[in-house]
Amino acid sequence: MHRHEEKRAAQEDWPGNHIAQMLDTACPGDPVTDYALNFQKLLRKQGYETIIFALNIVPGVRPEDFRPIKDSSVKEPREGDILLYHFSANSKVNPDYMRFDCRRVLVWHGEVPGRTVSSFDPSRAAALERTAREVSWLAPYTEAVIADSDSAAEQIRALGFSCPVHVITPMIPFEHFDAERGGELPAADLGKQLFLAVGDILPERRIGDMISCFAAYNKIYNRNSRLMLVGRCDEASPYYLTLRDYEETLSLDPGAVFFAGRLSERDLLPYFLHAAAYLDMSAFETFPLPLAEAMFLKLPVLSCRTPVTSQLLGKDALYLPEADAALSAGLMDRVIRDTALRGAMIVGAKDRLGAFTWAVQQETFTRVMQDMVGAGSVQMTMMKKKAGE
């Protein structure tokens, strides 16, 4: 075989338009996998034949959407090809990303700063700090970054990336928020005034501050109230044990703060529909889907102000002070009693979701990729159009 024929054969595994994605693990229902699949759908809609390469492919994903990296027949990208890599800490893909001779775009989903968890989990804090160093090593090799939120964009710039950073938020699956598909609320919760918080029980979510605010509300305004904390919980972790001890010191009634664990979409939906308000005091969040669910299902939101809550909610939330539980309790009472304010928050928040529709995200992604393609030295090959198109 002649040399130019060998080179051509080595490139056949890459899609004809020279755009591909790469991630460590493809897993059904995983937010990063879904994010990559949406990018793939948009690329194909634009006429590009593309694929996602993954180091690990969990059964359940469609095989036609993914190609295993460890497959010995997979060849490397060439100069001018565009690779979108969804960063994963400690992945074996990271050294390859630096080695590949192609145009590289880092897709950054954000990471919790180690300092936010250091007092409760020093080993995890150290691992998070190593992640920050690891991603910073990729900066000199990166032509552009796609971040999934304003918060992630702010973080990646702080890690030393001076290249263009584009924010493309995840596609919110509005079709999942069908109120007709929900289960029933347990009888014990029907007579309670519920405040709902959804997410894993971790230090960066400031669960202790949330409990402080709720305890002040419960004692001052309504003893028949309950804080529902829905999310994965390690009951042996020092953080969880500290929270339970703190709950006891506040002398709350049994069950006033309820750790519900993880709930299915069907079991969780009645709480969204019945709750008085949604609470969030996270110090750092990637794009928070439960906040979008609350907005869509007409549940007013009380949260701390962070880049991602400001991006999602703007002025259509009540922002809680981080160090004043009594003032926060007053705001919680106001959002329940002031029907005009409550109505305006609900309408405004749901209207803001229009900025996160499929059409808007498609427009942003299309513009970013067209700019990338236009700036390249290689003409991108389009799929052949069907006759008559």
Phi, psi and omega in degrees: 000132178292160185299318181291332177288322177297318180297318180294319179296324181291344183259357186292337181284342177275144182299155188298338181266357178065030172240128178212162175246159178216137176214165183287309186225128173260120187222133179302132178080355179286132183302321180292319177298316179297321179298315179295320179296323177294320175300316181298319179298318180293319178298316180293325177295328177283353179104007180268138174268113189222168181212161175248124174266137180223142178289319179235132180238112182279135178306140180120338175275156182288123184297334181287349180266345188227153176227128182290131178296324184287354173298121186296343182276350181286126181262167184277156174293161180244172180303131181097336175296153179250123178246124174258111184251120177276105188299140174221131183297142176062018180282145175291349179286332187302314177298325178295322179304317180287332185275329184302140178263073181208181177273126190245130176242122178271129175258116190247122182259008177083157178211145180294129175296136183303328184296337183284345182238001190297326184287338181253332186215078183301324182292320177293321178301318179295321178295321179293323177293323176295323177299317180299319178293320183297316181289328180296333178295338183276349185305315183294343184260002191252126180277328180201161177236139167250118179252147186269005176195165175299323180297316179294323178296316178299320182292316184292327175294320180293340180272007172104011179272110181262358179287170176301137178240121181251135179260119175230106183285157177301151176288119181284122182280077183304330182295342179284343187266048182272110184296342181285346186263003184281157175277198182256149177284135177303145183302327181296337182264347185297324183268005182261151169270111190261137166248129188250137173222129185238128179150157182300148182279091185226154184302323183294347179270359176052051181297324179299317177296323179296318178295322178300313180296316180295319180300319178296317178297314183301320184280325185272322192245322186201105179289344181267041181243159182218141173259117179263115178255105185254122179159165181300137186218125175266103186289353177260358184285147177302325181295313180297316180297323177295320179297318180293322176296318181295321178301320179295320181294338181276354177057041176282154176297150178304132178084358180296324170250120187239119175271103188274348187072192179280139178237149175291162178303320181296318182282333182281326186304318179301329178291321175299321184282335185261335188297154178280326181196161177255134181248140175209125179232027185299141174280332179209135177221143160283189184300117189268099181300321179301327176296318178296322177298316179299315180299315182294323185266020171064041178250116181296148187246132169245125185211168167281153180275119175226168178305320184283324177289324176295321179297317183281317194254334182055233180269004185263037174215164168258123183265126185273138173292143187283338188237020183223090183294323181295317178294320177298319178298322177296322177291323177298319178293321182296318183293339178274319187272330183273093186295327179293314178297315181301315180297319180294321178296317182295312181294315181297318181294318180292323177297325181295338179296342177299337179282354184240022179283167178303318183298317181293315181294324177297318179298316181295312182297318180300316180296316181298314183290323178295321177296319179296314181296316181296333182275352184278165180268356183246134174290126181280134184271123179272154173296149179292134178282149175292153180302132177094350181282000000 
